[in-house]
Amino acid sequence: MTLICLEGASGVGKSTTADEIAKLTNAYIIPEVNFLFERPSVESNTWYLERQVERWMMAQDKLKTYDTVILDGDIFHPFSYNWCLNFEIFNQNLELIADFYRKALKEYKIGFPEKYFYLYSDKEIIRERKDNDLTRKRRNFEKHLEIVDSHTRYYNSLNEFLPQYVHFVEAIKVEENVKMILGNLNSTTNLTTPYSTEFLEEIINRLANNKA
């Protein structure tokens, strides 16, 4: 049983790729927060974080019956996204996010996927795909595109701590994305446990000491 995460810019093809993998294999997809849950009219500063815990719990349950579970979007998204925006937009500073994940990890309520697959493409290609996709509304799409370079650097940095933990996939065709991902499902990483406090602290320290 394997738990993986697909990440990348909005519109790069994560959901389409995940859907195709699920068609071809015994895989289950855990959608991102905004698809799974309805946002409350008054949202606490930990509401989004708490939903990531729920996504993790869903994934653990589905791993009992599926060969592969796919997180469509990172369960640690609040780290990368807020860092890219210099922790200035949402009411979530690094200390709040770090303390939440430390506690959840210690209680085995959240953990790291076995590996990441980061889909990337040229910004103009991503914009064109978004314009041609009438099935989804993508809120703040241009803002997401503006931070894609910083976002990519964040996931590159994970490989500095755990070599080959994040596989970068140039998203040209869905079929090629699927082939690359399925071909690397069983590749090994240095992540010894999904509940690695050491790895979490490496991430927190890097974000604290480096600007996006």
N, C-alpha and C positions, 0 to 999 in steps of 0.2 A: 504494500500500500504506500503510495507516494503523494505527498502534499507539495504542490508547486505554486508559484505566484507569477502571473503575467503582469508586467508593468510597462510603462512608456507613456508618451504624450497622448492626450485626448485626440481621438481620431486616427491613431496609428494602426488600429486593427486588432486590439487585444480581445475584445468580445467576439468578433468574427472568427478569430483564430481559435479561441476557447470553444466556441460552438462547433467548429469543424472537428476538433479533437474529440469532443463528446459524441459526435456522430460516428466516428471511426473506432472509438475505444470505449471501454467501460469506465468513463470519467464523469464526474459531477462538478458543476460550476457553482461557486459561491459568488454571487454578484457583488458589486461595490455597494457601499452604504446607501447611496442615494436611490438605488433601485430596490433595495430590500426593505427600507424603512421610510415611513413618512415623517418628515421633520416636524417637531412641535412648534406651535406659534411662539412659545417662549422656550428658548433652548439654553440649557446650562452649558458652562464651558467644558464640561466633560461628556456631554451627550454623545458627540461623535466618537470619542474614545471608547465609551461604553458599548457602542454598537460594534466596534472592532472586536471586542471580547465576545460578543454574540456570534460574529462571523467565525471566530476561531472555534467556538464550541460547536457550531454547525459543521465545520470542517472535520472535527474529531469524530462526530457522530457518523458522517458520511464515509469516513475512512474504513468503517466497519464493513461496508458492503460494496464499495467501489475500489477499483484498482488505483485510480488516480483522482485526486480532488484538486481542482484548480481555483485558486483565489484570483478573481478578476479584479485586480487592484490590490495594492499592498496593505496588509493589516497594520503596518507601521507607517502608513501614509502621513499621519500628522507630523512625524519627524521631518520627512523630506519636503513636504509641501510648505510647512511653516518656515523651515530653514530657507527655502528658496525665496520666500517673501520677507526674510529678515525678522520673522516673528512680530511683524508690525500690523498685520491686517486683522487677524482674529484674536479673540481674548484667550489666547493659549500661548504662554511663553514657554521656553525650553524647560524651565524648572517644573512647571505644572505637568507637561507631557512626560518628562523623564520620571517624575515621582509616580505617575499613574502606571506607566509601563513596568517600573521596578516592582511595584506592589502586585500587579497582575501576573507578572512573570514568576515571582516568588510563590504565588498561590496556584501556579499552573493553570491560570485562566487564559493565558495567551502565550504564544511562542513564535519561533521563527519557522518559516517553511523550509523544506529540505533543499530547495534551490529556487532561484529567480531566473526568469527569462525576460530580458528587457528588449522590447521591440522599439526600433528607431527607424527614422526615415528623414528625408529632406523636408524642411518646414513647408515649402511650397507644395510638395506632394501631399503632405498631411492636410494642408488647407484645402486643396482640391478634393481630397476624399471627403472631408467634412461637408463641403458645398454640395457634393453629389449624393450624400446620405440624407435622405429626407425622413428616415425612420426615427431619428433621435434628435432631440434638442440638446445642444452642448452649451451649458451655461459657462460664461466667462472663458470662452474658447481662446480668444486672442491673448488674454492674460496667461492662460496655461501655456500657450505657444511661446510667449516672451520668456518664460522661465525654463524652457526645455533644456538649455545648455547646463544650467545649474543643476537641474533635476538629473541629467545624465551623469554629471560629476559625482553626485551623491551616490549613485549606484556603482559607479566605477570605484569609489572609495571602499565599498564593502569588500571588493576583491583584494584590497590591500590587507585587510584583516583575515579574510578567508579566500585564498586563491581559487578561482574558477567557481566561486559560489554564485555569481551572477553571469549568465550566458547572454551575450549581446547578439540579437537577431536583426539583421537588416530586413525590414518588412517591405519586401517588393511584391510578393504574391503570397496569398494565404496558404496555398499548397506548400510553398517552400518554407513558410513559418512552421507549419505543422510538421513537416519532415525534419526540420532542424530540432524542434522541441522533442519529438518522439525519439529521435536518435540520441538525445542526451539525457533522457529521463533517468537512466540508471548510472550515469556518471557520478563518481564519488566527490565529496567535498570534505573539508576539515571541520564541518559543524558536527560536533560530537553529541550534542543534545539540543533539541529545539528550545530548551529553557536555559540557554547559556547567559548567565548574568555578566560574564566576562565580555562576551560579544556586545551585549547591550551597552555596557559602560564604555567600550571602545567607540561606539557610535555617538553616545552622548558627549564624550570628551572631544571628539572631532568637531561636532556641531558647535560646541561651546567655544572652540579655539580657532574656528575658520568661518569667515564670512562667505555667503553665497556669491 
